[in-house]
Amino acid sequence: MKVGALGLGGVLSSTLGSSFSRPIRPVFSRPCLLTLLHISTGDRIFSKKDYSLNLVGTTSAVTMAAAYKPEQSRVPPALQLPTPPVTKFKVGLCQLAVTADKQRNIAHARKAIEDAAEKGAQLVLLPEIWNSPYSNDSFPIYAEDIDAGGEASPSTTMLSEVSRSLKITIVGGSIPERCGDKLYNTCCVFGTDGNLKAKHRKIHLFDIDIPGKITFMESKTLTAGETPTIVDTDVGRIGIGICYDIRFQELAMLYAARGAHLLCYPGAFNMTTGPLHWELLQRARAADNQLYVATCSPARDAGAGYVAWGHSTLVGPFGEVLATTEHEEAIIVSEIDYSLIELRRTSLPLVNQRRGDLYQLVDVQRLN
């Protein structure tokens, strides 16, 4: 059998024997830009009734993939999704009430983590800024020296102790971090051995001004982080973002290209953007990248200077909400099943359909 190329406007021709004299024109289910194939063979494979040929299928898909260069849509090329240590496990989202009493906040968070673990959670996620009121005035007062540890960072000392004692992985929400003369909004990830596995400093600072609604400028006190954070844990590869980071789809795409199974975003959306965007953004990040997204908010305090929306949520790789809550204090425990990632990516093979000939996402850190 010989296979040759034929333009879109051409007529499929072949030496099929004298009994088949009419030309065969390709039929398409929708317009497409690809090279068609014509086939010639010594065997009679068409009957006289076969006047058309539908080439939408495996051959055209392979040809399309080759022409579109999907592997070039990520620079460097995307990593293969790694085999996770576990396929199924439970995640706990601890939506906590935050007060001005730091020691109370730490003890309260510890109790919530223990309760989530008692319900079977192997991974626990805390809210953004759970040890301090969310305000520029509070950040310098409540900030901790995470690198020094011990008494200089009682919040992370607690997280280390409880992760080790319960043998769970903790994505420790975020706290104000002091490093030299700079302050950061920082998330710490602790492994089952109690060791600090990763530290993510919020990359995109929350500087917004919606007239008549809300104005907040984190950059008045905080410094933006410089590094995307992805970490291998006992419950899979996790990409970390903090609140406003979720608005930037490039970061989520980068984490997916690095082989993340799950994205975790501690966040404190407000009463203006929360109702409009909180769930929308989570579902978009999950559906676009075909992975899990987990978020955790503080509980709502209507009397606080900054009022959080709440609604901590777990979203699956099809963009489906698997578990959520309202605005009160709550502990959500829900199952993650990583086998669904492969199922969704097989059903919707986006990775093979990207147009590397038209666009690219460059992972500057990996490239360098």
Backbone torsions as a table, in degrees:
resi	resn	phi	psi	omega
1	MET	NA	136.0	177.1
2	LYS	-112.0	138.5	179.0
3	VAL	-118.8	128.1	179.6
4	GLY	-132.7	171.5	-176.3
5	ALA	-93.4	151.3	178.6
6	LEU	-144.0	133.8	-179.9
7	GLY	-70.0	165.8	-177.1
8	LEU	-61.9	-33.7	-176.5
9	GLY	-88.6	0.8	-175.0
10	GLY	-82.6	172.7	176.9
11	VAL	-109.4	129.5	179.9
12	LEU	-66.9	118.1	-178.4
13	SER	-124.9	149.3	179.6
14	SER	-163.3	163.6	177.5
15	THR	-92.5	86.7	-175.7
16	LEU	-104.0	9.7	178.3
17	GLY	101.4	158.8	-175.5
18	SER	-67.9	-20.7	-177.8
19	SER	-74.6	-10.3	179.8
20	PHE	-120.9	100.5	-170.6
21	SER	-108.2	-16.3	-177.2
22	ARG	-87.2	142.9	178.2
23	PRO	-69.2	152.3	179.5
24	ILE	-107.3	121.8	178.1
25	ARG	-103.5	133.8	-179.7
26	PRO	-66.2	143.7	178.7
27	VAL	-115.5	134.4	-177.6
28	PHE	-118.1	142.7	176.9
29	SER	-76.7	-20.0	176.3
30	ARG	-161.0	160.0	179.1
31	PRO	-59.5	143.6	179.3
32	CYS	-153.1	157.8	178.2
33	LEU	-112.8	94.8	-179.9
34	LEU	-157.4	165.6	178.0
35	THR	-90.4	127.9	178.9
36	LEU	-86.3	166.5	-179.4
37	LEU	-118.5	145.5	168.0
38	HIS	-119.8	148.7	-171.6
39	ILE	-123.7	131.7	173.6
40	SER	-122.3	139.4	-177.4
41	THR	-151.2	155.1	177.9
42	GLY	-79.1	-13.3	-179.4
43	ASP	-93.0	146.5	177.2
44	ARG	-83.7	111.3	-175.0
45	ILE	-112.9	-10.7	178.8
46	PHE	-113.9	144.6	171.2
47	SER	-89.0	171.1	-178.8
48	LYS	-66.2	-16.0	-179.2
49	LYS	-85.6	-10.2	-176.9
50	ASP	-84.1	87.7	-177.2
51	TYR	-97.9	-7.3	-179.5
52	SER	-141.6	161.3	-177.9
53	LEU	-136.6	121.7	177.8
54	ASN	-93.7	112.5	-176.4
55	LEU	-98.9	10.0	176.1
56	VAL	-78.5	113.9	-175.1
57	GLY	168.4	-150.0	-173.6
58	THR	-61.1	-46.2	-176.5
59	THR	-61.6	-46.2	-179.1
60	SER	-68.2	-34.1	178.9
61	ALA	-64.3	-42.7	178.7
62	VAL	-64.9	-44.3	179.2
63	THR	-62.0	-41.9	179.8
64	MET	-62.6	-45.9	-179.4
65	ALA	-59.5	-42.0	-179.8
66	ALA	-64.4	-41.1	-177.7
67	ALA	-71.6	-34.7	-175.4
68	TYR	-85.0	-13.9	175.7
69	LYS	52.8	57.0	-176.7
70	PRO	-60.2	-31.0	-179.5
71	GLU	-64.3	-21.5	-179.6
72	GLN	-88.5	0.0	179.0
73	SER	-75.8	-12.9	175.7
74	ARG	-123.9	128.3	-178.4
75	VAL	-126.3	117.4	-7.7
76	PRO	-60.7	170.6	179.9
77	PRO	-55.4	147.5	179.9
78	ALA	-60.9	146.1	177.0
79	LEU	-80.2	151.5	173.7
80	GLN	-66.3	143.5	176.2
81	LEU	-62.6	119.9	-178.0
82	PRO	-71.5	156.0	174.3
83	THR	-72.6	119.5	-176.8
84	PRO	-73.5	155.9	177.4
85	PRO	-62.2	-30.1	177.1
86	VAL	-134.0	150.8	176.9
87	THR	-92.4	-41.4	179.1
88	LYS	-123.7	140.5	174.4
89	PHE	-162.6	170.1	179.6
90	LYS	-106.4	139.9	176.6
91	VAL	-113.2	141.5	177.2
92	GLY	-113.0	128.0	177.2
93	LEU	-109.6	115.8	-173.8
94	CYS	-103.1	98.5	179.1
95	GLN	-86.2	105.5	-168.1
96	LEU	-108.4	145.1	168.5
97	ALA	-77.5	132.5	-177.5
98	VAL	-112.8	135.6	-179.5
99	THR	-121.5	-178.1	176.6
100	ALA	-81.2	-6.7	-179.1
101	ASP	-91.9	103.9	-174.2
102	LYS	-64.4	-44.6	-179.3
103	GLN	-62.9	-38.5	175.7
104	ARG	-62.5	-42.8	-179.7
105	ASN	-60.9	-41.2	-179.5
106	ILE	-66.4	-46.4	179.6
107	ALA	-64.7	-38.2	-179.5
108	HIS	-66.2	-41.5	178.6
109	ALA	-64.9	-40.2	178.7
110	ARG	-60.5	-44.5	-180.0
111	LYS	-63.3	-39.9	179.3
112	ALA	-65.1	-41.1	177.8
113	ILE	-61.5	-44.4	179.3
114	GLU	-62.9	-39.9	178.7
115	ASP	-64.7	-41.6	179.7
116	ALA	-64.6	-42.1	178.9
117	ALA	-64.8	-37.6	178.5
118	GLU	-63.2	-27.7	178.0
119	LYS	-86.4	5.0	173.9
120	GLY	103.9	3.1	-178.7
121	ALA	-69.2	127.3	173.7
122	GLN	-96.3	-16.4	174.5
123	LEU	-129.0	132.2	179.1
124	VAL	-125.5	134.9	-179.8
125	LEU	-117.8	132.3	177.9
126	LEU	-104.9	168.1	-178.2
127	PRO	-77.4	171.5	170.2
128	GLU	-71.0	138.1	177.6
129	ILE	44.0	65.7	-176.3
130	TRP	-90.9	-12.9	-178.1
131	ASN	-101.8	3.1	-170.9
132	SER	-150.1	150.5	167.3
133	PRO	-59.7	148.7	-178.8
134	TYR	-88.8	93.3	178.9
135	SER	-161.2	151.9	178.5
136	ASN	-65.0	-28.0	177.1
137	ASP	-69.9	-33.0	-176.0
138	SER	-83.1	-32.1	-173.9
139	PHE	-52.3	-48.7	-179.5
140	PRO	-65.3	-29.9	-176.2
141	ILE	-76.5	-38.7	-174.6
142	TYR	-94.8	-3.4	-175.3
143	ALA	-63.8	147.3	-179.2
144	GLU	-125.7	151.7	175.0
145	ASP	-89.5	92.2	-174.4
146	ILE	-64.0	-39.8	-178.4
147	ASP	-64.0	-34.3	179.0
148	ALA	-72.5	-36.3	178.1
149	GLY	67.1	-164.4	178.3
150	GLY	57.5	-134.7	-178.1
151	GLU	-67.2	-21.5	179.3
152	ALA	-74.6	-15.3	179.5
153	SER	-145.6	73.3	-177.4
154	PRO	-62.8	-29.4	-178.9
155	SER	-66.7	-48.4	-178.9
156	THR	-75.5	-26.8	174.1
157	THR	-61.6	-43.0	176.6
158	MET	-61.6	-45.0	-178.6
159	LEU	-61.2	-40.8	178.7
160	SER	-63.8	-44.9	-178.1
161	GLU	-63.8	-45.9	-174.5
162	VAL	-74.4	-33.4	176.8
163	SER	-65.6	-38.7	179.2
164	ARG	-70.8	-44.1	-177.1
165	SER	-68.1	-34.6	-178.8
166	LEU	-95.3	-8.7	-178.8
167	LYS	55.7	51.4	177.1
168	ILE	-126.7	164.1	173.6
169	THR	-95.3	135.4	-179.4
170	ILE	-123.6	123.8	166.4
171	VAL	-95.7	102.9	-163.2
172	GLY	-80.7	43.7	177.9
173	GLY	53.2	-133.8	171.2
174	SER	-150.2	155.6	175.6
175	ILE	-138.3	159.6	173.0
176	PRO	-69.3	129.4	-179.8
177	GLU	-112.8	135.7	173.7
178	ARG	-105.7	127.0	176.5
179	CYS	-136.9	105.0	-173.7
180	GLY	64.4	-126.8	179.8
181	ASP	-98.8	14.0	-177.8
182	LYS	-114.3	150.4	175.1
183	LEU	-116.3	142.5	179.0
184	TYR	-131.8	158.5	170.2
185	ASN	-99.7	107.5	-162.8
186	THR	-125.2	135.6	175.2
187	CYS	-108.6	130.0	178.1
188	CYS	-111.2	137.5	178.1
189	VAL	-112.4	124.2	-179.5
190	PHE	-113.2	137.7	178.7
191	GLY	-85.9	178.2	-177.1
192	THR	-67.1	-14.8	176.8
193	ASP	-92.1	1.5	179.5
194	GLY	86.4	-1.7	-178.9
195	ASN	-83.7	148.0	175.7
196	LEU	-73.3	116.4	-176.7
197	LYS	-94.3	-28.9	-177.9
198	ALA	-161.4	154.8	177.0
199	LYS	-137.7	117.4	-179.4
200	HIS	-108.4	122.6	174.4
201	ARG	-98.2	126.8	-176.0
202	LYS	-46.7	122.5	-173.8
203	ILE	-82.6	-42.4	-177.2
204	HIS	-106.0	110.6	-177.7
205	LEU	-76.9	145.8	-176.0
206	PHE	-82.5	87.0	177.0
207	ASP	-117.3	101.6	-177.7
208	ILE	-137.4	156.9	175.8
209	ASP	-146.2	100.5	176.2
210	ILE	-106.9	102.9	-172.8
211	PRO	-52.1	131.0	178.3
212	GLY	79.1	-1.8	-176.3
213	LYS	-121.9	-70.2	-177.0
214	ILE	-153.4	139.0	171.9
215	THR	-131.4	128.0	177.0
216	PHE	-150.2	135.8	-179.3
217	MET	-129.3	91.9	177.4
218	GLU	-59.5	-30.5	-176.4
219	SER	-66.0	-10.3	174.7
220	LYS	-63.4	-31.0	-177.8
221	THR	-126.0	-28.7	-172.1
222	LEU	-100.9	154.1	174.6
223	THR	-107.8	140.2	-179.8
224	ALA	-73.5	142.3	173.5
225	GLY	-70.3	165.2	-174.7
226	GLU	-119.6	-2.0	-169.8
227	THR	-134.3	124.5	168.6
228	PRO	-62.0	149.0	-174.1
229	THR	-126.8	118.1	174.3
230	ILE	-131.1	138.1	-170.2
231	VAL	-140.6	136.3	174.5
232	ASP	-86.1	127.2	-178.0
233	THR	-128.8	179.6	177.2
234	ASP	-71.4	-6.7	177.4
235	VAL	-121.8	25.9	174.9
236	GLY	110.5	179.7	-179.3
237	ARG	-89.1	123.3	-172.0
238	ILE	-119.9	130.7	170.8
239	GLY	-97.6	138.8	-174.0
240	ILE	-113.8	133.4	169.5
241	GLY	-137.7	162.3	179.0
242	ILE	-125.8	116.1	171.1
243	CYS	46.3	-99.2	-174.6
244	TYR	-59.0	-23.0	176.5
245	ASP	-57.0	-28.1	-175.1
246	ILE	-69.0	-20.3	179.8
247	ARG	-72.5	-14.7	-174.2
248	PHE	-105.5	99.1	-173.5
249	GLN	-64.3	-22.5	179.9
250	GLU	-61.9	-37.4	-180.0
251	LEU	-65.8	-43.9	177.6
252	ALA	-63.7	-40.9	178.0
253	MET	-62.1	-39.8	178.1
254	LEU	-62.6	-44.5	179.0
255	TYR	-62.9	-40.9	178.0
256	ALA	-62.1	-40.5	179.6
257	ALA	-68.1	-20.1	176.6
258	ARG	-91.0	4.1	173.7
259	GLY	91.2	25.5	179.5
260	ALA	-69.6	141.2	171.3
261	HIS	-91.3	-29.9	-169.3
262	LEU	-145.7	138.8	171.7
263	LEU	-111.3	131.3	178.7
264	CYS	-115.7	126.9	179.7
265	TYR	-127.0	94.0	164.8
266	PRO	-63.7	135.3	-175.5
267	GLY	-158.5	152.8	178.0
268	ALA	-130.3	72.9	174.6
269	PHE	-65.0	157.5	-173.6
270	ASN	-103.3	-175.4	-174.6
271	MET	-78.0	-8.2	175.9
272	THR	-92.9	-53.6	-177.0
273	THR	-86.9	-22.0	-177.8
274	GLY	-58.7	-54.4	-178.7
275	PRO	-61.0	-30.4	-176.6
276	LEU	-85.4	-41.0	-163.6
277	HIS	-120.0	-20.8	-170.3
278	TRP	-58.6	-58.8	179.5
279	GLU	-68.4	-39.0	-179.7
280	LEU	-55.2	-47.8	-177.7
281	LEU	-67.6	-38.7	178.5
282	GLN	-62.5	-45.8	-178.7
283	ARG	-67.5	-36.0	178.4
284	ALA	-65.6	-45.5	-179.8
285	ARG	-63.2	-38.4	179.9
286	ALA	-69.8	-47.1	-176.8
287	ALA	-69.1	-41.9	-179.3
288	ASP	-60.8	-38.3	-172.9
289	ASN	-107.4	-3.3	175.3
290	GLN	55.2	55.9	177.3
291	LEU	-148.5	-179.5	180.0
292	TYR	-87.2	147.5	174.4
293	VAL	-131.2	128.9	176.8
294	ALA	-123.8	135.5	178.3
295	THR	-128.1	154.9	177.5
296	CYS	-144.7	123.9	-178.0
297	SER	-110.3	156.1	165.2
298	PRO	-65.6	156.9	172.1
299	ALA	-70.0	157.5	-177.1
300	ARG	-78.2	134.4	172.8
301	ASP	-125.5	102.6	-174.7
302	ALA	-64.0	-18.0	-179.7
303	GLY	-94.3	-1.0	-178.5
304	ALA	-78.5	160.8	176.9
305	GLY	-65.2	-34.7	175.7
306	TYR	-119.9	121.8	-175.1
307	VAL	-102.3	118.1	-178.2
308	ALA	-82.1	150.0	180.0
309	TRP	-76.4	-33.5	-175.7
310	GLY	81.9	-142.5	175.6
311	HIS	62.5	50.2	173.1
312	SER	-59.4	143.3	-166.1
313	THR	-148.9	149.3	169.0
314	LEU	-117.7	128.8	-178.9
315	VAL	-120.9	138.5	-179.4
316	GLY	-89.3	174.5	-173.4
317	PRO	-72.0	-0.4	173.8
318	PHE	-104.8	8.0	-177.8
319	GLY	81.2	13.9	-176.6
320	GLU	-90.3	137.1	176.5
321	VAL	-75.7	117.7	-178.0
322	LEU	-93.3	-31.5	179.5
323	ALA	-160.6	143.8	177.3
324	THR	-158.0	177.0	178.0
325	THR	-146.4	-179.5	178.6
326	GLU	-91.7	-136.3	-172.9
327	HIS	-107.5	-8.2	-179.2
328	GLU	-78.8	171.4	172.2
329	GLU	-57.5	139.2	-178.8
330	ALA	-164.9	155.0	171.0
331	ILE	-122.0	114.2	178.7
332	ILE	-97.9	129.1	173.6
333	VAL	-123.0	121.4	-175.8
334	SER	-142.6	159.0	-176.0
335	GLU	-91.8	140.1	170.2
336	ILE	-109.9	132.1	179.3
337	ASP	-125.0	101.7	-174.4
338	TYR	-67.4	-17.5	178.1
339	SER	-63.4	-22.5	178.8
340	LEU	-69.9	-23.6	177.9
341	ILE	-63.0	-48.9	-179.9
342	GLU	-64.9	-38.0	178.8
343	LEU	-61.3	-48.1	-178.6
344	ARG	-66.7	-38.2	-178.5
345	ARG	-73.4	-24.1	174.2
346	THR	-76.2	-41.3	-180.0
347	SER	-67.5	-41.0	177.8
348	LEU	-121.0	87.3	-172.1
349	PRO	-78.5	62.1	-175.4
350	LEU	-59.7	-34.5	-176.8
351	VAL	-61.0	-29.6	180.0
352	ASN	-92.8	-1.0	-175.4
353	GLN	-115.4	1.7	178.6
354	ARG	-68.6	152.3	-176.7
355	ARG	-100.7	80.4	176.7
356	GLY	-63.6	-16.9	176.4
357	ASP	-79.0	-10.6	-177.2
358	LEU	-117.7	-29.6	-176.6
359	TYR	-151.6	159.1	179.6
360	GLN	-145.5	146.2	169.0
361	LEU	-107.6	120.2	-177.3
362	VAL	-101.1	121.3	175.0
363	ASP	-89.6	94.4	-172.0
364	VAL	-59.8	-40.2	-178.0
365	GLN	-64.0	-46.3	178.7
366	ARG	-68.5	-37.2	-177.4
367	LEU	-63.7	-35.1	-177.3
368	ASN	-90.1	NA	NA
